[in-house]
Amino acid sequence: MDVRRYDPELQLPFLELIARLVLSYREFTSANDITEQLGGRRVTDIADAPEMRVLDSVTPLPEGFTQGVFQFWESRGRRGVFDFAFHGERLVNFRAQLLFVGLLGKLRAVLFYVSRLRPFMHRAFRGPGWCYDPLMDGFCADTDDGLKVTFRRPAGEPYVSVCLTDQGYV
């Protein structure tokens, strides 16, 4: 699925996106809160894009949930998508994926994961004990404030992923 035509005007570094979400996760009550925090010109709402409507028809949300899907770009060779779900005014799930495009995309994803994402996540969540989960091929931890945090780089894939989920909705 090529959604480059939806690229926003300004760049948004992936680790900045994750840092802002980590710091303000419990404060978000709507999609507008998230886009305001990130800067409206750095993300594009792609929930109504034809490519996304196909996915929505396959996996409808349960009653009382709303979702959002946004696109961002970090650099010429890195673009990403994040999605989230609210139950009422409570953010219950946030997932961000950074895709490494081009011939060396898989290698660049590995390097980013090892040298930048893993150290960043371990610093951002010092308290919890990280454990490796072979089923999801990534690391997960439970935080003191009720979040389940996971990050991964699936083997053979040119992307990394971070997910924050409210424990009450796991």
N, C-alpha and C positions, 0 to 999 in steps of 0.2 A: 504494500500500500504506500504510494508516494503522496505525501501531503505537504510537500515543500511549498506549494502555492499558498499555504496558510501560515507561512512563517511570519512572526510578528516583526515589528519595526526594529526593536532593540534586543540585544543579547541578554541572556540570563544564565550565569554560571550555575551548573548543576549543584555544586556544593553550597552555594549561597541559597539556592532554592531549599535544599534540605535543612540548612541551618535555620532559616526563617520559620520553616514548619515546625522544627523541633522546639524552638523557643516559644512559639505562640500557639501550639496545637490546641490547647484547651480554650483559647480565647476566640477561635473562629466559630461563627454561628451561621455563616452563609458563604456562598461562592464569591459574593462581592468582597467579603472580608479578605479572602485569599488573594483575589486579583489586586485589591488595593495594597495589600502588604507587599506584593511582588512587583507592582508597577504595571498598570494596564497596557502600556505599550511594549511590554516584554513578554506577554503571553497572548495567545489567540484562542478563543473559545471555538473548539471544533466539534462540540457535541452534536450540532445539527448538520455537520458535513455528511455527504452521502455515504462516505466510507464508514462513518460511525453509526449511522442509522441501521445498517445491516447488522452490526454487533448488538445494538439495542434490541432488535427484534428477536434475537437468539436468547438473550439473557435479561429478561425484564426484572426490574427491582421489586422487592416486596413492598407492601402497603406502608406508607409513611416515610419512605426513603426518597431522597433526591440525589442526583449525581451530577458531576461536571467532568468534562474532558478538555484539557488545554494543551496547546503545543508551545514549545519554546525552542530556541536555538542557542548554542553556546559558542560555536565557532563553525567555520566552513565544513569541517569534518565531523561535527558533533551536533546532533539535534535530539530533542526529547519530547516526551509526552508525559503528562501527569493526569491522574484521575482521582476523584475523591467521592465519598458518599457521606451524606448527612442523614441522620434520623431525627426528624424535627429540626431543632437548632443545634444539634450536637454533631460535631465531626467525628465519624466513627471509623473511617478508613481513608488513608492517603497512600497512593503509590506513584512513584516517579521512575521513569526509565530513560536512560541516556543511551542513544544509539550511535555507534561509531561507524560512519559510512566510508566506503572506499575499499580498495584492495587489501589494505592492512587493518581493516576494522576489527577483526577478532584479536589480533595482537595488541592493538592500541587499547581495546577493552580490558585485556588481561593486565597490561601495564598500569592503566588508570586504577583498576580495582586494587591491585597490590600496593601501589605507591601512594595513592591519594585517598580512595574511598575507605578502605579498611582502616587506615590510621585515623582518618577523620571520624568515622563512626565509633571507634573505640574511645576517642577523646570526648566526643559529644555525649556518650552514655557511659561514663566512668563506673557508675555504681553497679549496674547489672553484670552478672557473669555471662559472657558470651559462650554459646555452645554451637558446635557445627551440626547441622541437620542434613544428613546425607539424602533424605527424601527430596528436599527442595534444593540441594546442592548450594547451601548458603549458611549464613550465621544468623542466630536469633537470640533475643534476650527479652526478659520481662522487666519493665521499669517499676520503680516505687509508686509512680502516679497512675498505674493501670494501663500502660501501653505495651503492646507486643511490637517489637522492632525487629525487622528482618532486612538483610541486604545480601545480594547474591550476584554472581556472574555465571549464568548457566554455561556449562561446558560446550564449546563449539559455537557459541552465539556471540554476535558483535554488540552486546549491550550489557549494562549493569542496571540493577533494580534496587530500590529502597522502598520499604512499605512500613507504615505506622498504622496500627490497628488498635482501637479501644478494646481492652480485654473482655468487656461485657458483650462484645459482638463477634468474638472469635468462634 
